[in-house]
Amino acid sequence: MTRDEFLALALQSPVNAAIIDELRRLALPDAWLVAGCLVQSVWNALTGRPIDYGIADYDVFYFDADTSWEAEDAVIRTLHARLGHLGAKVEIRNQARVHLWYPDKHGLPYPPLTRSTDGIDRFLTENTQLGIRPADGDFEVYAPHRFDDVARLIVRPNRALNFSAANYAAKTARWKALWPEITVIAAE
C-alpha cells in the first residue's frame, strides 16, 4: 500500500476528513489525527465494513509548550464544540503534557516528549504508529513502519519503552473480535 492509497482509504471516513479539516482551520501547533481511527478506517474499507465500524474514538495529538491544564482544556472544548455534530468521541491531548499525568494514570514512567510524533512512536502497536495532518493544501503522513502491515491486516507489538503485554493482549483481543481477518503477532 502506498501513502496515497492509505490516505484515500483513511479519508473515506467523514469523521477523519472533518477532523483534518478542523485541524487545518485551527492551526494547532504540531497537530495530527493519529492511531486506531486511521488503521481501522482502512481495515473497514478493505473488508467491506461500514467505514466507522468498530472505531471507539478518534485521537488528536498536538504539541504546545503551554503545559497548563487550562490551555489544553481550552483546546479540548474548542474542538469538541466544532466537532460535536459528528457524534464521535474525539480525544485531544497536548503531547507536551503527557509526562505530567501518565505515571499517575498508568503506573508507568513517561519521559517528556519534544514533538507529537514522539507520542505516536510510543503507541502499543506498530500498525497504529500513524498520523495525518494538513500541510500546504495536501497532507503530511507520519508512518515509521510504512503501510504493509496495515494493508495485510497485521498487528504487531511496538517494543518501545513501557510495553505492556497485558494491554497489548486486551487491545488485540478487542480488535480480533471486531476484525477476525487480522493476524495478531504474539507479544512474546
mmCIF file of the C-alpha atoms, coordinates in Angstrom:
data_MODEL
# 
_entry.id   MODEL 
# 
loop_
_atom_site.group_PDB 
_atom_site.id 
_atom_site.type_symbol 
_atom_site.label_atom_id 
_atom_site.label_alt_id 
_atom_site.label_comp_id 
_atom_site.label_asym_id 
_atom_site.label_entity_id 
_atom_site.label_seq_id 
_atom_site.pdbx_PDB_ins_code 
_atom_site.Cartn_x 
_atom_site.Cartn_y 
_atom_site.Cartn_z 
_atom_site.occupancy 
_atom_site.B_iso_or_equiv 
_atom_site.pdbx_formal_charge 
_atom_site.auth_seq_id 
_atom_site.auth_comp_id 
_atom_site.auth_asym_id 
_atom_site.auth_atom_id 
_atom_site.pdbx_PDB_model_num 
ATOM 1   C CA . MET A 1 1   ? 0.000   0.000   0.000  1.00 0.00 ? 1   MET A CA 1 
ATOM 2   C CA . THR A 1 2   ? 1.319   3.422   -0.902 1.00 0.00 ? 2   THR A CA 1 
ATOM 3   C CA . ARG A 1 3   ? 0.973   6.630   1.077  1.00 0.00 ? 3   ARG A CA 1 
ATOM 4   C CA . ASP A 1 4   ? -1.669  7.881   -1.340 1.00 0.00 ? 4   ASP A CA 1 
ATOM 5   C CA . GLU A 1 5   ? -3.662  4.634   -1.173 1.00 0.00 ? 5   GLU A CA 1 
ATOM 6   C CA . PHE A 1 6   ? -3.542  4.780   2.627  1.00 0.00 ? 6   PHE A CA 1 
ATOM 7   C CA . LEU A 1 7   ? -4.690  8.410   2.633  1.00 0.00 ? 7   LEU A CA 1 
ATOM 8   C CA . ALA A 1 8   ? -7.532  7.728   0.197  1.00 0.00 ? 8   ALA A CA 1 
ATOM 9   C CA . LEU A 1 9   ? -8.864  4.874   2.353  1.00 0.00 ? 9   LEU A CA 1 
ATOM 10  C CA . ALA A 1 10  ? -8.381  6.635   5.722  1.00 0.00 ? 10  ALA A CA 1 
ATOM 11  C CA . LEU A 1 11  ? -10.074 9.783   4.447  1.00 0.00 ? 11  LEU A CA 1 
ATOM 12  C CA . GLN A 1 12  ? -13.123 7.867   3.205  1.00 0.00 ? 12  GLN A CA 1 
ATOM 13  C CA . SER A 1 13  ? -14.214 8.294   6.803  1.00 0.00 ? 13  SER A CA 1 
ATOM 14  C CA . PRO A 1 14  ? -16.205 11.520  7.007  1.00 0.00 ? 14  PRO A CA 1 
ATOM 15  C CA . VAL A 1 15  ? -15.169 11.830  10.657 1.00 0.00 ? 15  VAL A CA 1 
ATOM 16  C CA . ASN A 1 16  ? -11.455 11.571  9.836  1.00 0.00 ? 16  ASN A CA 1 
ATOM 17  C CA . ALA A 1 17  ? -11.886 14.082  7.000  1.00 0.00 ? 17  ALA A CA 1 
ATOM 18  C CA . ALA A 1 18  ? -13.832 16.522  9.207  1.00 0.00 ? 18  ALA A CA 1 
ATOM 19  C CA . ILE A 1 19  ? -11.217 16.339  11.961 1.00 0.00 ? 19  ILE A CA 1 
ATOM 20  C CA . ILE A 1 20  ? -8.417  17.013  9.471  1.00 0.00 ? 20  ILE A CA 1 
ATOM 21  C CA . ASP A 1 21  ? -10.362 19.974  8.063  1.00 0.00 ? 21  ASP A CA 1 
ATOM 22  C CA . GLU A 1 22  ? -10.821 21.364  11.564 1.00 0.00 ? 22  GLU A CA 1 
ATOM 23  C CA . LEU A 1 23  ? -7.120  20.920  12.332 1.00 0.00 ? 23  LEU A CA 1 
ATOM 24  C CA . ARG A 1 24  ? -6.364  22.895  9.168  1.00 0.00 ? 24  ARG A CA 1 
ATOM 25  C CA . ARG A 1 25  ? -8.694  25.721  10.323 1.00 0.00 ? 25  ARG A CA 1 
ATOM 26  C CA . LEU A 1 26  ? -7.460  25.837  13.909 1.00 0.00 ? 26  LEU A CA 1 
ATOM 27  C CA . ALA A 1 27  ? -3.756  25.626  13.026 1.00 0.00 ? 27  ALA A CA 1 
ATOM 28  C CA . LEU A 1 28  ? -2.854  23.997  16.341 1.00 0.00 ? 28  LEU A CA 1 
ATOM 29  C CA . PRO A 1 29  ? 0.892   23.513  16.717 1.00 0.00 ? 29  PRO A CA 1 
ATOM 30  C CA . ASP A 1 30  ? 2.162   20.127  15.510 1.00 0.00 ? 30  ASP A CA 1 
ATOM 31  C CA . ALA A 1 31  ? -1.394  18.716  15.306 1.00 0.00 ? 31  ALA A CA 1 
ATOM 32  C CA . TRP A 1 32  ? -2.122  15.221  13.960 1.00 0.00 ? 32  TRP A CA 1 
ATOM 33  C CA . LEU A 1 33  ? -5.039  12.819  13.660 1.00 0.00 ? 33  LEU A CA 1 
ATOM 34  C CA . VAL A 1 34  ? -3.491  9.570   14.872 1.00 0.00 ? 34  VAL A CA 1 
ATOM 35  C CA . ALA A 1 35  ? -3.737  5.873   15.594 1.00 0.00 ? 35  ALA A CA 1 
ATOM 36  C CA . GLY A 1 36  ? -6.635  3.447   15.514 1.00 0.00 ? 36  GLY A CA 1 
ATOM 37  C CA . CYS A 1 37  ? -9.194  5.597   13.727 1.00 0.00 ? 37  CYS A CA 1 
ATOM 38  C CA . LEU A 1 38  ? -6.868  5.660   10.721 1.00 0.00 ? 38  LEU A CA 1 
ATOM 39  C CA . VAL A 1 39  ? -5.959  1.972   10.706 1.00 0.00 ? 39  VAL A CA 1 
ATOM 40  C CA . GLN A 1 40  ? -9.485  0.821   11.443 1.00 0.00 ? 40  GLN A CA 1 
ATOM 41  C CA . SER A 1 41  ? -10.958 3.005   8.690  1.00 0.00 ? 41  SER A CA 1 
ATOM 42  C CA . VAL A 1 42  ? -8.555  1.317   6.270  1.00 0.00 ? 42  VAL A CA 1 
ATOM 43  C CA . TRP A 1 43  ? -9.408  -2.146  7.644  1.00 0.00 ? 43  TRP A CA 1 
ATOM 44  C CA . ASN A 1 44  ? -13.104 -1.340  7.220  1.00 0.00 ? 44  ASN A CA 1 
ATOM 45  C CA . ALA A 1 45  ? -12.588 -0.243  3.621  1.00 0.00 ? 45  ALA A CA 1 
ATOM 46  C CA . LEU A 1 46  ? -10.523 -3.350  2.857  1.00 0.00 ? 46  LEU A CA 1 
ATOM 47  C CA . THR A 1 47  ? -13.007 -5.750  4.473  1.00 0.00 ? 47  THR A CA 1 
ATOM 48  C CA . GLY A 1 48  ? -16.191 -4.138  3.138  1.00 0.00 ? 48  GLY A CA 1 
ATOM 49  C CA . ARG A 1 49  ? -17.485 -2.953  6.503  1.00 0.00 ? 49  ARG A CA 1 
ATOM 50  C CA . PRO A 1 50  ? -19.087 0.426   7.202  1.00 0.00 ? 50  PRO A CA 1 
ATOM 51  C CA . ILE A 1 51  ? -16.248 2.953   7.354  1.00 0.00 ? 51  ILE A CA 1 
ATOM 52  C CA . ASP A 1 52  ? -16.816 3.785   11.055 1.00 0.00 ? 52  ASP A CA 1 
ATOM 53  C CA . TYR A 1 53  ? -17.371 0.185   12.203 1.00 0.00 ? 53  TYR A CA 1 
ATOM 54  C CA . GLY A 1 54  ? -15.620 -0.655  15.483 1.00 0.00 ? 54  GLY A CA 1 
ATOM 55  C CA . ILE A 1 55  ? -13.892 2.703   15.928 1.00 0.00 ? 55  ILE A CA 1 
ATOM 56  C CA . ALA A 1 56  ? -14.049 3.564   19.625 1.00 0.00 ? 56  ALA A CA 1 
ATOM 57  C CA . ASP A 1 57  ? -12.558 7.044   19.354 1.00 0.00 ? 57  ASP A CA 1 
ATOM 58  C CA . TYR A 1 58  ? -10.630 9.488   17.219 1.00 0.00 ? 58  TYR A CA 1 
ATOM 59  C CA . ASP A 1 59  ? -7.332  10.695  18.677 1.00 0.00 ? 59  ASP A CA 1 
ATOM 60  C CA . VAL A 1 60  ? -5.819  14.109  18.029 1.00 0.00 ? 60  VAL A CA 1 
ATOM 61  C CA . PHE A 1 61  ? -2.315  14.959  19.189 1.00 0.00 ? 61  PHE A CA 1 
ATOM 62  C CA . TYR A 1 62  ? -0.805  18.420  19.231 1.00 0.00 ? 62  TYR A CA 1 
ATOM 63  C CA . PHE A 1 63  ? 2.296   19.875  20.874 1.00 0.00 ? 63  PHE A CA 1 
ATOM 64  C CA . ASP A 1 64  ? 2.105   23.181  22.703 1.00 0.00 ? 64  ASP A CA 1 
ATOM 65  C CA . ALA A 1 65  ? 4.756   24.406  25.140 1.00 0.00 ? 65  ALA A CA 1 
ATOM 66  C CA . ASP A 1 66  ? 1.971   25.740  27.377 1.00 0.00 ? 66  ASP A CA 1 
ATOM 67  C CA . THR A 1 67  ? 1.552   22.672  29.573 1.00 0.00 ? 67  THR A CA 1 
ATOM 68  C CA . SER A 1 68  ? -1.162  24.102  31.777 1.00 0.00 ? 68  SER A CA 1 
ATOM 69  C CA . TRP A 1 69  ? -4.357  22.099  32.116 1.00 0.00 ? 69  TRP A CA 1 
ATOM 70  C CA . GLU A 1 70  ? -6.298  25.272  31.357 1.00 0.00 ? 70  GLU A CA 1 
ATOM 71  C CA . ALA A 1 71  ? -4.644  25.670  27.941 1.00 0.00 ? 71  ALA A CA 1 
ATOM 72  C CA . GLU A 1 72  ? -5.268  22.036  26.997 1.00 0.00 ? 72  GLU A CA 1 
ATOM 73  C CA . ASP A 1 73  ? -8.825  22.199  28.285 1.00 0.00 ? 73  ASP A CA 1 
ATOM 74  C CA . ALA A 1 74  ? -9.495  25.265  26.111 1.00 0.00 ? 74  ALA A CA 1 
ATOM 75  C CA . VAL A 1 75  ? -8.329  23.319  23.035 1.00 0.00 ? 75  VAL A CA 1 
ATOM 76  C CA . ILE A 1 76  ? -10.428 20.292  24.043 1.00 0.00 ? 76  ILE A CA 1 
ATOM 77  C CA . ARG A 1 77  ? -13.518 22.457  24.492 1.00 0.00 ? 77  ARG A CA 1 
ATOM 78  C CA . THR A 1 78  ? -12.970 24.258  21.194 1.00 0.00 ? 78  THR A CA 1 
ATOM 79  C CA . LEU A 1 79  ? -12.545 21.062  19.195 1.00 0.00 ? 79  LEU A CA 1 
ATOM 80  C CA . HIS A 1 80  ? -15.489 19.388  20.912 1.00 0.00 ? 80  HIS A CA 1 
ATOM 81  C CA . ALA A 1 81  ? -17.684 22.380  20.122 1.00 0.00 ? 81  ALA A CA 1 
ATOM 82  C CA . ARG A 1 82  ? -16.593 22.374  16.481 1.00 0.00 ? 82  ARG A CA 1 
ATOM 83  C CA . LEU A 1 83  ? -16.804 18.585  16.051 1.00 0.00 ? 83  LEU A CA 1 
ATOM 84  C CA . GLY A 1 84  ? -19.741 17.719  18.318 1.00 0.00 ? 84  GLY A CA 1 
ATOM 85  C CA . HIS A 1 85  ? -22.083 17.428  15.326 1.00 0.00 ? 85  HIS A CA 1 
ATOM 86  C CA . LEU A 1 86  ? -20.141 14.336  14.194 1.00 0.00 ? 86  LEU A CA 1 
ATOM 87  C CA . GLY A 1 87  ? -21.422 12.243  17.103 1.00 0.00 ? 87  GLY A CA 1 
ATOM 88  C CA . ALA A 1 88  ? -17.959 10.711  17.502 1.00 0.00 ? 88  ALA A CA 1 
ATOM 89  C CA . LYS A 1 89  ? -15.739 10.507  20.584 1.00 0.00 ? 89  LYS A CA 1 
ATOM 90  C CA . VAL A 1 90  ? -12.765 12.757  19.837 1.00 0.00 ? 90  VAL A CA 1 
ATOM 91  C CA . GLU A 1 91  ? -9.854  12.680  22.304 1.00 0.00 ? 91  GLU A CA 1 
ATOM 92  C CA . ILE A 1 92  ? -7.431  15.594  22.143 1.00 0.00 ? 92  ILE A CA 1 
ATOM 93  C CA . ARG A 1 93  ? -4.131  15.595  24.012 1.00 0.00 ? 93  ARG A CA 1 
ATOM 94  C CA . ASN A 1 94  ? -1.244  18.042  24.208 1.00 0.00 ? 94  ASN A CA 1 
ATOM 95  C CA . GLN A 1 95  ? 1.782   15.764  23.941 1.00 0.00 ? 95  GLN A CA 1 
ATOM 96  C CA . ALA A 1 96  ? 3.877   18.300  25.858 1.00 0.00 ? 96  ALA A CA 1 
ATOM 97  C CA . ARG A 1 97  ? 1.748   17.471  28.939 1.00 0.00 ? 97  ARG A CA 1 
ATOM 98  C CA . VAL A 1 98  ? 1.584   13.658  28.818 1.00 0.00 ? 98  VAL A CA 1 
ATOM 99  C CA . HIS A 1 99  ? 4.551   13.119  31.146 1.00 0.00 ? 99  HIS A CA 1 
ATOM 100 C CA . LEU A 1 100 ? 2.689   15.160  33.795 1.00 0.00 ? 100 LEU A CA 1 
ATOM 101 C CA . TRP A 1 101 ? -0.288  12.773  34.142 1.00 0.00 ? 101 TRP A CA 1 
ATOM 102 C CA . TYR A 1 102 ? 0.682   9.451   32.556 1.00 0.00 ? 102 TYR A CA 1 
ATOM 103 C CA . PRO A 1 103 ? 2.592   7.955   35.524 1.00 0.00 ? 103 PRO A CA 1 
ATOM 104 C CA . ASP A 1 104 ? -0.337  8.557   37.904 1.00 0.00 ? 104 ASP A CA 1 
ATOM 105 C CA . LYS A 1 105 ? -2.902  7.177   35.457 1.00 0.00 ? 105 LYS A CA 1 
ATOM 106 C CA . HIS A 1 106 ? -0.969  4.140   34.212 1.00 0.00 ? 106 HIS A CA 1 
ATOM 107 C CA . GLY A 1 107 ? 1.647   3.469   36.893 1.00 0.00 ? 107 GLY A CA 1 
ATOM 108 C CA . LEU A 1 108 ? 4.477   3.679   34.373 1.00 0.00 ? 108 LEU A CA 1 
ATOM 109 C CA . PRO A 1 109 ? 7.116   6.350   33.806 1.00 0.00 ? 109 PRO A CA 1 
ATOM 110 C CA . TYR A 1 110 ? 6.773   8.567   30.754 1.00 0.00 ? 110 TYR A CA 1 
ATOM 111 C CA . PRO A 1 111 ? 9.556   10.900  29.632 1.00 0.00 ? 111 PRO A CA 1 
ATOM 112 C CA . PRO A 1 112 ? 8.839   14.421  28.426 1.00 0.00 ? 112 PRO A CA 1 
ATOM 113 C CA . LEU A 1 113 ? 8.292   14.485  24.671 1.00 0.00 ? 113 LEU A CA 1 
ATOM 114 C CA . THR A 1 114 ? 9.637   17.051  22.216 1.00 0.00 ? 114 THR A CA 1 
ATOM 115 C CA . ARG A 1 115 ? 7.007   16.738  19.446 1.00 0.00 ? 115 ARG A CA 1 
ATOM 116 C CA . SER A 1 116 ? 3.756   14.938  18.680 1.00 0.00 ? 116 SER A CA 1 
ATOM 117 C CA . THR A 1 117 ? 5.416   12.199  16.664 1.00 0.00 ? 117 THR A CA 1 
ATOM 118 C CA . ASP A 1 118 ? 7.297   11.157  19.820 1.00 0.00 ? 118 ASP A CA 1 
ATOM 119 C CA . GLY A 1 119 ? 3.897   10.223  21.251 1.00 0.00 ? 119 GLY A CA 1 
ATOM 120 C CA . ILE A 1 120 ? 2.953   8.339   18.088 1.00 0.00 ? 120 ILE A CA 1 
ATOM 121 C CA . ASP A 1 121 ? 6.210   6.382   18.383 1.00 0.00 ? 121 ASP A CA 1 
ATOM 122 C CA . ARG A 1 122 ? 5.105   5.135   21.807 1.00 0.00 ? 122 ARG A CA 1 
ATOM 123 C CA . PHE A 1 123 ? 1.847   3.505   20.665 1.00 0.00 ? 123 PHE A CA 1 
ATOM 124 C CA . LEU A 1 124 ? 1.321   -0.090  21.765 1.00 0.00 ? 124 LEU A CA 1 
ATOM 125 C CA . THR A 1 125 ? 1.156   -1.497  18.232 1.00 0.00 ? 125 THR A CA 1 
ATOM 126 C CA . GLU A 1 126 ? 3.324   -0.712  15.215 1.00 0.00 ? 126 GLU A CA 1 
ATOM 127 C CA . ASN A 1 127 ? 0.362   -0.595  12.847 1.00 0.00 ? 127 ASN A CA 1 
ATOM 128 C CA . THR A 1 128 ? -1.182  2.310   14.805 1.00 0.00 ? 128 THR A CA 1 
ATOM 129 C CA . GLN A 1 129 ? 2.020   4.354   14.697 1.00 0.00 ? 129 GLN A CA 1 
ATOM 130 C CA . LEU A 1 130 ? 0.421   6.595   12.094 1.00 0.00 ? 130 LEU A CA 1 
ATOM 131 C CA . GLY A 1 131 ? -0.559  10.213  11.826 1.00 0.00 ? 131 GLY A CA 1 
ATOM 132 C CA . ILE A 1 132 ? -2.079  12.521  9.243  1.00 0.00 ? 132 ILE A CA 1 
ATOM 133 C CA . ARG A 1 133 ? -2.033  16.289  9.324  1.00 0.00 ? 133 ARG A CA 1 
ATOM 134 C CA . PRO A 1 134 ? -2.887  19.039  6.879  1.00 0.00 ? 134 PRO A CA 1 
ATOM 135 C CA . ALA A 1 135 ? 0.099   20.586  5.132  1.00 0.00 ? 135 ALA A CA 1 
ATOM 136 C CA . ASP A 1 136 ? 0.076   23.272  2.431  1.00 0.00 ? 136 ASP A CA 1 
ATOM 137 C CA . GLY A 1 137 ? -3.143  22.141  0.763  1.00 0.00 ? 137 GLY A CA 1 
ATOM 138 C CA . ASP A 1 138 ? -2.104  18.480  0.982  1.00 0.00 ? 138 ASP A CA 1 
ATOM 139 C CA . PHE A 1 139 ? -1.359  16.098  3.835  1.00 0.00 ? 139 PHE A CA 1 
ATOM 140 C CA . GLU A 1 140 ? 1.702   15.057  5.738  1.00 0.00 ? 140 GLU A CA 1 
ATOM 141 C CA . VAL A 1 141 ? 1.683   11.408  6.754  1.00 0.00 ? 141 VAL A CA 1 
ATOM 142 C CA . TYR A 1 142 ? 3.800   10.029  9.568  1.00 0.00 ? 142 TYR A CA 1 
ATOM 143 C CA . ALA A 1 143 ? 4.315   6.283   9.152  1.00 0.00 ? 143 ALA A CA 1 
ATOM 144 C CA . PRO A 1 144 ? 7.618   4.987   10.555 1.00 0.00 ? 144 PRO A CA 1 
ATOM 145 C CA . HIS A 1 145 ? 6.657   1.370   9.725  1.00 0.00 ? 145 HIS A CA 1 
ATOM 146 C CA . ARG A 1 146 ? 5.005   2.275   6.418  1.00 0.00 ? 146 ARG A CA 1 
ATOM 147 C CA . PHE A 1 147 ? 1.775   0.620   5.342  1.00 0.00 ? 147 PHE A CA 1 
ATOM 148 C CA . ASP A 1 148 ? 2.464   -3.063  4.651  1.00 0.00 ? 148 ASP A CA 1 
ATOM 149 C CA . ASP A 1 149 ? 1.048   -4.320  7.964  1.00 0.00 ? 149 ASP A CA 1 
ATOM 150 C CA . VAL A 1 150 ? -1.989  -2.078  7.637  1.00 0.00 ? 150 VAL A CA 1 
ATOM 151 C CA . ALA A 1 151 ? -2.693  -3.386  4.130  1.00 0.00 ? 151 ALA A CA 1 
ATOM 152 C CA . ARG A 1 152 ? -2.131  -7.010  5.156  1.00 0.00 ? 152 ARG A CA 1 
ATOM 153 C CA . LEU A 1 153 ? -4.217  -6.604  8.360  1.00 0.00 ? 153 LEU A CA 1 
ATOM 154 C CA . ILE A 1 154 ? -1.279  -7.497  10.605 1.00 0.00 ? 154 ILE A CA 1 
ATOM 155 C CA . VAL A 1 155 ? -0.901  -6.263  14.176 1.00 0.00 ? 155 VAL A CA 1 
ATOM 156 C CA . ARG A 1 156 ? 2.476   -6.483  15.861 1.00 0.00 ? 156 ARG A CA 1 
ATOM 157 C CA . PRO A 1 157 ? 3.699   -5.136  19.182 1.00 0.00 ? 157 PRO A CA 1 
ATOM 158 C CA . ASN A 1 158 ? 5.715   -1.957  19.450 1.00 0.00 ? 158 ASN A CA 1 
ATOM 159 C CA . ARG A 1 159 ? 8.628   -2.759  21.709 1.00 0.00 ? 159 ARG A CA 1 
ATOM 160 C CA . ALA A 1 160 ? 9.075   0.858   22.788 1.00 0.00 ? 160 ALA A CA 1 
ATOM 161 C CA . LEU A 1 161 ? 9.553   1.725   26.423 1.00 0.00 ? 161 LEU A CA 1 
ATOM 162 C CA . ASN A 1 162 ? 6.692   0.806   28.756 1.00 0.00 ? 162 ASN A CA 1 
ATOM 163 C CA . PHE A 1 163 ? 5.391   -2.013  26.589 1.00 0.00 ? 163 PHE A CA 1 
ATOM 164 C CA . SER A 1 164 ? 2.613   -3.823  28.424 1.00 0.00 ? 164 SER A CA 1 
ATOM 165 C CA . ALA A 1 165 ? 1.867   -7.371  27.262 1.00 0.00 ? 165 ALA A CA 1 
ATOM 166 C CA . ALA A 1 166 ? -1.409  -7.272  29.227 1.00 0.00 ? 166 ALA A CA 1 
ATOM 167 C CA . ASN A 1 167 ? -2.563  -4.081  27.494 1.00 0.00 ? 167 ASN A CA 1 
ATOM 168 C CA . TYR A 1 168 ? -1.491  -5.495  24.138 1.00 0.00 ? 168 TYR A CA 1 
ATOM 169 C CA . ALA A 1 169 ? -3.469  -8.689  24.767 1.00 0.00 ? 169 ALA A CA 1 
ATOM 170 C CA . ALA A 1 170 ? -6.589  -6.725  25.753 1.00 0.00 ? 170 ALA A CA 1 
ATOM 171 C CA . LYS A 1 171 ? -6.374  -4.376  22.774 1.00 0.00 ? 171 LYS A CA 1 
ATOM 172 C CA . THR A 1 172 ? -5.721  -7.109  20.232 1.00 0.00 ? 172 THR A CA 1 
ATOM 173 C CA . ALA A 1 173 ? -8.485  -9.336  21.668 1.00 0.00 ? 173 ALA A CA 1 
ATOM 174 C CA . ARG A 1 174 ? -10.991 -6.491  21.132 1.00 0.00 ? 174 ARG A CA 1 
ATOM 175 C CA . TRP A 1 175 ? -9.715  -5.913  17.605 1.00 0.00 ? 175 TRP A CA 1 
ATOM 176 C CA . LYS A 1 176 ? -9.722  -9.638  16.730 1.00 0.00 ? 176 LYS A CA 1 
ATOM 177 C CA . ALA A 1 177 ? -13.362 -9.881  17.853 1.00 0.00 ? 177 ALA A CA 1 
ATOM 178 C CA . LEU A 1 178 ? -14.282 -6.943  15.580 1.00 0.00 ? 178 LEU A CA 1 
ATOM 179 C CA . TRP A 1 179 ? -11.998 -7.785  12.645 1.00 0.00 ? 179 TRP A CA 1 
ATOM 180 C CA . PRO A 1 180 ? -11.460 -11.573 12.678 1.00 0.00 ? 180 PRO A CA 1 
ATOM 181 C CA . GLU A 1 181 ? -9.399  -11.248 9.462  1.00 0.00 ? 181 GLU A CA 1 
ATOM 182 C CA . ILE A 1 182 ? -6.495  -9.590  11.269 1.00 0.00 ? 182 ILE A CA 1 
ATOM 183 C CA . THR A 1 183 ? -3.355  -11.502 12.158 1.00 0.00 ? 183 THR A CA 1 
ATOM 184 C CA . VAL A 1 184 ? -2.036  -10.706 15.626 1.00 0.00 ? 184 VAL A CA 1 
ATOM 185 C CA . ILE A 1 185 ? 1.679   -11.245 16.193 1.00 0.00 ? 185 ILE A CA 1 
ATOM 186 C CA . ALA A 1 186 ? 2.290   -12.537 19.743 1.00 0.00 ? 186 ALA A CA 1 
ATOM 187 C CA . ALA A 1 187 ? 3.844   -10.181 22.257 1.00 0.00 ? 187 ALA A CA 1 
ATOM 188 C CA . GLU A 1 188 ? 6.472   -12.712 23.354 1.00 0.00 ? 188 GLU A CA 1 
# 
